[in-house]
């Protein structure tokens, strides 16, 4: 994240695993609950190339959304249509 971002937390960390047979897949454009908010962010996921669509959908069903917020502070809405 940009070091000048007001959302940056210096205690955050990133762990990168070696890319074996991993695919990075666009899932959905995130939208928030703010009616006049125009902020959209892409959501990507990484799965093994051999993961089936059913397995990916099952994985998505476990994702936690309750504390996800847009930069303006609005709650991110759980999406229903995913491109996997």
GROMACS elastic network, one bead per residue, 0.5 to 0.9 nm:
[ bonds ]
;  ai    aj funct       b0    kb
    1     4     6  0.84633   500
    1     5     6  0.71910   500
    1     7     6  0.85479   500
    1     8     6  0.65193   500
    2     5     6  0.53597   500
    2     7     6  0.89932   500
    2     8     6  0.72092   500
    3     6     6  0.84538   500
    3     8     6  0.65062   500
    3     9     6  0.89025   500
    3    10     6  0.85324   500
    4     7     6  0.86146   500
    4     8     6  0.73960   500
    5     8     6  0.53375   500
    5     9     6  0.89500   500
    6     9     6  0.83357   500
    6    71     6  0.86245   500
    7    71     6  0.72165   500
    8    11     6  0.87940   500
    8    12     6  0.79477   500
    9    12     6  0.55504   500
    9    13     6  0.89939   500
   10    13     6  0.80009   500
   16    19     6  0.85626   500
   17    20     6  0.87065   500
   18    22     6  0.87797   500
   19    22     6  0.54635   500
   19    23     6  0.83207   500
   20    48     6  0.80753   500
   21    47     6  0.82875   500
   21    48     6  0.54845   500
   21    49     6  0.55734   500
   21    50     6  0.79405   500
   22    46     6  0.62011   500
   22    47     6  0.54155   500
   22    49     6  0.55754   500
   22    50     6  0.87091   500
   23    45     6  0.81192   500
   23    46     6  0.54281   500
   23    47     6  0.55006   500
   23    48     6  0.59868   500
   23    49     6  0.56073   500
   24    44     6  0.65263   500
   24    45     6  0.56919   500
   24    47     6  0.68053   500
   24    48     6  0.88890   500
   25    43     6  0.86259   500
   25    44     6  0.54120   500
   25    45     6  0.53498   500
   25    46     6  0.61152   500
   25    47     6  0.77572   500
   25    83     6  0.82257   500
   25    84     6  0.67681   500
   26    29     6  0.85185   500
   26    42     6  0.72293   500
   26    43     6  0.61514   500
   26    45     6  0.65888   500
   26    46     6  0.89401   500
   26    82     6  0.86023   500
   26    83     6  0.66841   500
   26    84     6  0.71477   500
   27    42     6  0.76206   500
   27    43     6  0.55690   500
   27    44     6  0.53535   500
   27    45     6  0.66430   500
   27    81     6  0.86045   500
   27    82     6  0.52456   500
   27    84     6  0.58673   500
   28    41     6  0.86134   500
   28    42     6  0.60671   500
   28    43     6  0.54315   500
   28    44     6  0.74111   500
   28    79     6  0.76131   500
   28    81     6  0.73758   500
   28    82     6  0.55294   500
   28    83     6  0.63269   500
   28    84     6  0.88657   500
   29    40     6  0.62172   500
   29    41     6  0.56355   500
   29    43     6  0.59776   500
   29    79     6  0.86420   500
   29    82     6  0.89969   500
   30    39     6  0.85562   500
   30    40     6  0.56278   500
   30    41     6  0.52800   500
   30    42     6  0.59713   500
   30    43     6  0.64709   500
   30    70     6  0.86827   500
   30    76     6  0.67486   500
   30    77     6  0.73212   500
   30    78     6  0.82018   500
   30    79     6  0.74728   500
   31    34     6  0.84984   500
   31    37     6  0.86419   500
   31    38     6  0.83248   500
   31    39     6  0.72487   500
   31    40     6  0.57036   500
   31    41     6  0.74666   500
   31    70     6  0.80440   500
   31    75     6  0.86864   500
   31    76     6  0.57858   500
   31    77     6  0.59675   500
   31    78     6  0.83593   500
   31    79     6  0.80771   500
   32    35     6  0.79797   500
   32    37     6  0.72850   500
   32    38     6  0.86259   500
   32    39     6  0.77468   500
   32    40     6  0.79148   500
   32    69     6  0.73874   500
   32    70     6  0.63608   500
   32    73     6  0.89411   500
   32    74     6  0.58377   500
   32    75     6  0.55143   500
   32    77     6  0.53082   500
   32    78     6  0.88418   500
   33    36     6  0.88856   500
   33    37     6  0.79294   500
   33    74     6  0.58718   500
   33    75     6  0.57226   500
   33    76     6  0.62426   500
   33    77     6  0.61602   500
   34    38     6  0.82979   500
   34    72     6  0.86650   500
   34    73     6  0.89537   500
   34    74     6  0.59191   500
   34    75     6  0.78897   500
   34    76     6  0.89173   500
   35    38     6  0.83169   500
   37    40     6  0.86203   500
   37    72     6  0.79163   500
   37    74     6  0.85259   500
   39    70     6  0.72123   500
   39    71     6  0.77798   500
   39    72     6  0.82357   500
   40    70     6  0.82083   500
   41    70     6  0.84790   500
   46    49     6  0.89533   500
   47    50     6  0.80796   500
   47    51     6  0.64668   500
   47    56     6  0.76003   500
   48    51     6  0.53581   500
   48    52     6  0.89933   500
   49    52     6  0.83393   500
   51    54     6  0.82190   500
   51    55     6  0.61261   500
   51    56     6  0.66647   500
   52    55     6  0.51364   500
   52    56     6  0.62653   500
   52    57     6  0.86650   500
   53    56     6  0.50230   500
   53    57     6  0.61332   500
   53    58     6  0.85568   500
   53    84     6  0.67170   500
   54    57     6  0.51235   500
   54    58     6  0.61633   500
   54    59     6  0.86126   500
   55    58     6  0.50194   500
   55    59     6  0.61654   500
   55    60     6  0.86603   500
   56    60     6  0.61895   500
   56    61     6  0.86492   500
   56    84     6  0.73554   500
   57    60     6  0.50221   500
   57    61     6  0.62587   500
   57    62     6  0.89961   500
   57    82     6  0.84876   500
   57    84     6  0.80803   500
   58    61     6  0.51284   500
   58    62     6  0.69080   500
   59    62     6  0.54297   500
   59    63     6  0.70532   500
   60    63     6  0.53367   500
   60    64     6  0.89353   500
   61    64     6  0.84203   500
   64    67     6  0.77828   500
   64    68     6  0.82051   500
   65    68     6  0.53471   500
   65    69     6  0.87034   500
   65    75     6  0.85055   500
   65    76     6  0.71184   500
   65    77     6  0.76358   500
   65    78     6  0.65148   500
   66    69     6  0.85453   500
   66    75     6  0.76549   500
   66    76     6  0.80917   500
   66    77     6  0.89395   500
   66    78     6  0.88804   500
   67    75     6  0.73033   500
   67    76     6  0.82497   500
   68    73     6  0.89829   500
   68    74     6  0.85101   500
   68    75     6  0.60452   500
   68    76     6  0.55956   500
   68    77     6  0.85608   500
   69    72     6  0.76524   500
   69    73     6  0.53735   500
   69    74     6  0.53242   500
   69    76     6  0.51990   500
   69    77     6  0.89138   500
   70    73     6  0.52814   500
   70    74     6  0.54396   500
   70    75     6  0.64782   500
   70    76     6  0.62421   500
   71    74     6  0.75572   500
   73    76     6  0.89711   500
   76    79     6  0.88247   500
   79    82     6  0.72973   500
